[in-house]
Amino acid sequence: MALKITVIGTGYLGATHAAAMAELGFEVLGLDVVPEKIEKLRRGEVPMYEPGLEELLHKHVAGIEGSSGRLRFTMDWAEAGEFGDIHFVCVNTPQRHGEYACDMSYVDSAIASLAPHLKGPALVVGKSTVPVGSADRLAAYLAEHAPAGADVELAWNPEFLREGFAVEDTLHPDRLVVGVRGERAEKLLREVYATPVAEGSPFVVTDFATAELVKTSANSFLATKISFINAMAEVCEAADGDVAKLAEAIGYDDRIGKKFLRAGIGFGGGCLPKDIRAFMARAGELGADQALTFLREIDSINMRQRGRMVELTRQELGGGAFLGKRVAVLGATFKPDSDDVRDSPALNVAGQIHLQGGQVTVYDPKGMDNARSLFPTLGYADSALEAVRGADVVLHLTEWREFRELDAQALGEAAAQRLILDGRNALDPEVWRKAGWRYRGMGRPTA
């Protein structure tokens, strides 16, 4: 009999996972406690911008003309418990207010709501990023509170999605990690992921603790690499070097690699910053805090980049106050191909300059609505050209493709002065200089 899958939590991770499971051929039931979210998904509308996701929903959501009908949504826990052979838990684990530690209340609540409805054999699979040790605790809770008792197993299967590539990363993952305690759980997950495994995706079987640590370790390494090159950018500023050339040269070393060696205003978003902080907090609880003290400096370097961009802007405008200066900001999201503005370095820089008296106008291809709701006092424009009109300086802060393809000459005619600061080192300096702009990249004083 074909496996039936439920997905608990239909935010960024859950909506993508549910649509992808339907694409892989499974009957899927998505559950959420937010009525507005469920109504949107039932209409095939995406609660966030993610390339390819809306098309996938339209292909599978029941009730949409021409769809496979394999994907439905509900708010009923009893229906979910009865429907699913495998229950994927995809709820959020944000940073706890006023602390570094992660807030497990959504995961705990999901497990507590699901458990009473598990009356027959089932596998519950955690995908959320959690502190190591959580799976042990949740497995014990399920054994005690699910009517089926020991017939309800737990597994941990961390997600490695990149915003902007989430559909691709779910259907064609670069690796699948499953933390299991028994052969049945492993067998069921091999069945779920049979298609990507057949296509060559590595399938790594571990214990609970290792599966939980893989995600936080991967994010910590990534954060370290980004902050390393940003630290080198600080040194290049002091020594009149060029961090882009430095990154190119060290990137040819196979042991280092070229990826994530572009210096700039640092990382943000809803995952990387909170995940490395939660990792530090959990290591402290385990008595291993000294092992991760370096992450505190990684976090510090990252946050420092935002202030450095503000100061660089001030210097290039003559070193005085921002009062009366018109500043155009290209980019609001924390990364391109997303509408996510959570902990966005671009908006943080824009907000700091605004608070210091600058007249800031922001444009972003997809993040305008979210940016407005978070920073309503900033100015917003409907296009890059409108944002730049009359500006004393242009800040390039999110590396959207649209910005790399801008007409530098046309923008120059609209700006009050042709000064552009590249906070992502993603623009071609020669293109801008030929159009009469003074170009300045972070960590590239002589470029």
Secondary structure as GFF3:
##gff-version 3
##sequence-region A 1 447
A	DSSP	beta_strand	4	8	.	.	.	ID=ss1
A	DSSP	alpha_helix	12	23	.	.	.	ID=ss2
A	DSSP	beta_strand	27	31	.	.	.	ID=ss3
A	DSSP	alpha_helix	35	42	.	.	.	ID=ss4
A	DSSP	alpha_helix	53	60	.	.	.	ID=ss5
A	DSSP	beta_strand	71	74	.	.	.	ID=ss6
A	DSSP	alpha_helix	77	83	.	.	.	ID=ss7
A	DSSP	beta_strand	86	89	.	.	.	ID=ss8
A	DSSP	alpha_helix	105	114	.	.	.	ID=ss9
A	DSSP	three_ten_helix	115	117	.	.	.	ID=ss10
A	DSSP	beta_strand	122	126	.	.	.	ID=ss11
A	DSSP	alpha_helix	134	145	.	.	.	ID=ss12
A	DSSP	three_ten_helix	149	151	.	.	.	ID=ss13
A	DSSP	beta_strand	152	156	.	.	.	ID=ss14
A	DSSP	alpha_helix	166	171	.	.	.	ID=ss15
A	DSSP	beta_strand	176	179	.	.	.	ID=ss16
A	DSSP	alpha_helix	183	192	.	.	.	ID=ss17
A	DSSP	alpha_helix	194	198	.	.	.	ID=ss18
A	DSSP	beta_strand	203	206	.	.	.	ID=ss19
A	DSSP	alpha_helix	208	239	.	.	.	ID=ss20
A	DSSP	alpha_helix	243	251	.	.	.	ID=ss21
A	DSSP	alpha_helix	272	285	.	.	.	ID=ss22
A	DSSP	three_ten_helix	289	292	.	.	.	ID=ss23
A	DSSP	alpha_helix	293	316	.	.	.	ID=ss24
A	DSSP	beta_strand	326	330	.	.	.	ID=ss25
A	DSSP	alpha_helix	345	355	.	.	.	ID=ss26
A	DSSP	beta_strand	359	363	.	.	.	ID=ss27
A	DSSP	alpha_helix	368	374	.	.	.	ID=ss28
A	DSSP	beta_strand	379	380	.	.	.	ID=ss29
A	DSSP	alpha_helix	384	388	.	.	.	ID=ss30
A	DSSP	beta_strand	393	396	.	.	.	ID=ss31
A	DSSP	alpha_helix	401	404	.	.	.	ID=ss32
A	DSSP	alpha_helix	408	414	.	.	.	ID=ss33
A	DSSP	beta_strand	419	422	.	.	.	ID=ss34
A	DSSP	alpha_helix	429	434	.	.	.	ID=ss35
A	DSSP	beta_strand	438	441	.	.	.	ID=ss36
###
